[in-house]
Amino acid sequence: WFLWFQAISHLSHHKAKVEAMTLDLALLRSVQHFAEAFKAKNVSLHVLVCNAAAFALPWSLTKDGLETTFQVNHLGHFYLVQLLQDVLCRSAPARVIVVSSESHRFTDINNSLGKLDFSRLSPSKNDYWAMLAYNRSKLCNVLFSNEDPEDWTSVLGGA
Ligand SMILES: NC(=O)c1ccc[n+]([C@@H]2O[C@H](COP(=O)([O-])OP(=O)(O)OC[C@H]3O[C@@H](n4cnc5c(N)ncnc54)[C@H](OP(=O)(O)O)[C@@H]3O)[C@@H](O)[C@H]2O)c1
């Protein structure tokens, strides 16, 4: 909050206009609404920081039926970037910053055959361990940030 306050103070000093908007990453519909509301403003988007995250949550499913840590920490951001991709491209130079964690190193999302195991991304209650869910979501952040922007359209098409 202190850094946020400092940033706002800095911007105010330069007479920048700051506006807050609501976004719930645990609800895909909310992400969609946010993207639509942002686009309706018809402004440029030069930097999108995907910072929000949940940590050490007890197991729960979102209204979209996915494990909450996975949806908040990765899928919500992923969806948001896809929805704003055209605005980002139009606003070049533009950059997406995905905040991950060193803890992404302490997990795996592949099965024993080296293939992506979707059940590890959104596990059932019996297979859930909060720390592991966080680590996996942070690994998704790293993999996402390694995506070549040229491939975004194909990524969206396969989602
Ligand atoms: N803290 C660490 O030691 C550490 C270490 C490595 C990496 N990181 C990473 O750094 C980033 C920031 O961490 P932090 O410790 O500053 O986190 P934090 O203080 O817990 O803040 C998390 C932020 O995420 C937002 N958030 C949570 N659920 C949300 C949802 N469903 N929709 C929209 N926003 C939601 C929260 O909003 P509300 O305030 O409205 O709830 C809050 O602003 C995260 O990506 C984290 O993984 C942190």
The ligand as a MOL file (V3000), in Angstrom:
LIG
                    3D

  0  0  0     0  0            999 V3000
M  V30 BEGIN CTAB
M  V30 COUNTS 48 52 0 0 0
M  V30 BEGIN ATOM
M  V30 1 N 5.0670 -11.3770 -0.9360 0
M  V30 2 C 6.0530 -12.1920 -1.3090 0
M  V30 3 O 6.9150 -12.6100 -0.5020 0
M  V30 4 C 6.1860 -12.6020 -2.7570 0
M  V30 5 C 7.2820 -13.3810 -3.1450 0
M  V30 6 C 7.3920 -13.7660 -4.4790 0
M  V30 7 C 6.4470 -13.3630 -5.4010 0
M  V30 8 N 5.3720 -12.6350 -4.9920 0 CHG=1
M  V30 9 C 4.3810 -12.2630 -6.0040 0
M  V30 10 O 4.2550 -10.8580 -6.0100 0
M  V30 11 C 2.9180 -10.4990 -6.3390 0
M  V30 12 C 2.3700 -9.5880 -5.2690 0
M  V30 13 O 2.4480 -10.2760 -4.0330 0
M  V30 14 P 2.0410 -9.5500 -2.6600 0
M  V30 15 O 2.7080 -10.2900 -1.5550 0
M  V30 16 O 2.2060 -8.0700 -2.8140 0 CHG=-1
M  V30 17 O 0.5160 -9.9010 -2.6080 0
M  V30 18 P -0.6040 -9.3090 -1.6620 0
M  V30 19 O -0.0890 -8.2360 -0.7820 0
M  V30 20 O -1.2910 -10.4930 -1.0310 0
M  V30 21 O -1.5620 -8.6130 -2.7060 0
M  V30 22 C -2.2280 -9.4030 -3.6140 0
M  V30 23 C -3.0970 -8.5160 -4.4740 0
M  V30 24 O -3.8520 -9.3910 -5.3120 0
M  V30 25 C -5.1720 -8.9270 -5.3140 0
M  V30 26 N -6.1180 -10.0270 -5.5410 0
M  V30 27 C -6.2860 -11.1570 -4.8350 0
M  V30 28 N -7.2960 -11.8780 -5.3260 0
M  V30 29 C -7.7840 -11.1750 -6.3880 0
M  V30 30 C -8.8360 -11.3800 -7.3150 0
M  V30 31 N -9.6390 -12.4700 -7.2450 0
M  V30 32 N -9.0520 -10.4680 -8.2790 0
M  V30 33 C -8.2780 -9.3580 -8.3490 0
M  V30 34 N -7.2630 -9.0870 -7.5040 0
M  V30 35 C -7.0300 -9.9900 -6.5220 0
M  V30 36 C -5.4110 -8.3340 -3.9340 0
M  V30 37 O -6.4680 -7.4220 -4.0260 0
M  V30 38 P -7.2910 -7.0030 -2.7120 0
M  V30 39 O -6.3620 -6.1920 -1.8940 0
M  V30 40 O -8.4470 -6.2380 -3.2730 0
M  V30 41 O -7.6780 -8.2740 -2.0470 0
M  V30 42 C -4.0830 -7.6730 -3.6600 0
M  V30 43 O -4.0740 -6.3570 -4.1710 0
M  V30 44 C 2.1420 -11.8170 -6.4730 0
M  V30 45 O 2.0500 -12.1660 -7.8340 0
M  V30 46 C 2.9990 -12.8140 -5.7170 0
M  V30 47 O 2.8300 -14.1360 -6.2120 0
M  V30 48 C 5.2250 -12.2410 -3.7050 0
M  V30 END ATOM
M  V30 BEGIN BOND
M  V30 1 1 1 2
M  V30 2 2 2 3
M  V30 3 1 2 4
M  V30 4 1 4 5
M  V30 5 2 4 48
M  V30 6 2 5 6
M  V30 7 1 6 7
M  V30 8 2 7 8
M  V30 9 1 8 9
M  V30 10 1 8 48
M  V30 11 1 9 10
M  V30 12 1 9 46
M  V30 13 1 10 11
M  V30 14 1 11 12
M  V30 15 1 11 44
M  V30 16 1 12 13
M  V30 17 1 13 14
M  V30 18 2 14 15
M  V30 19 1 14 16
M  V30 20 1 14 17
M  V30 21 1 17 18
M  V30 22 2 18 19
M  V30 23 1 18 20
M  V30 24 1 18 21
M  V30 25 1 21 22
M  V30 26 1 22 23
M  V30 27 1 23 24
M  V30 28 1 23 42
M  V30 29 1 24 25
M  V30 30 1 25 26
M  V30 31 1 25 36
M  V30 32 1 26 27
M  V30 33 1 26 35
M  V30 34 2 27 28
M  V30 35 1 28 29
M  V30 36 1 29 30
M  V30 37 2 29 35
M  V30 38 1 30 31
M  V30 39 2 30 32
M  V30 40 1 32 33
M  V30 41 2 33 34
M  V30 42 1 34 35
M  V30 43 1 36 37
M  V30 44 1 36 42
M  V30 45 1 37 38
M  V30 46 2 38 39
M  V30 47 1 38 40
M  V30 48 1 38 41
M  V30 49 1 42 43
M  V30 50 1 44 45
M  V30 51 1 44 46
M  V30 52 1 46 47
M  V30 END BOND
M  V30 END CTAB
M  END
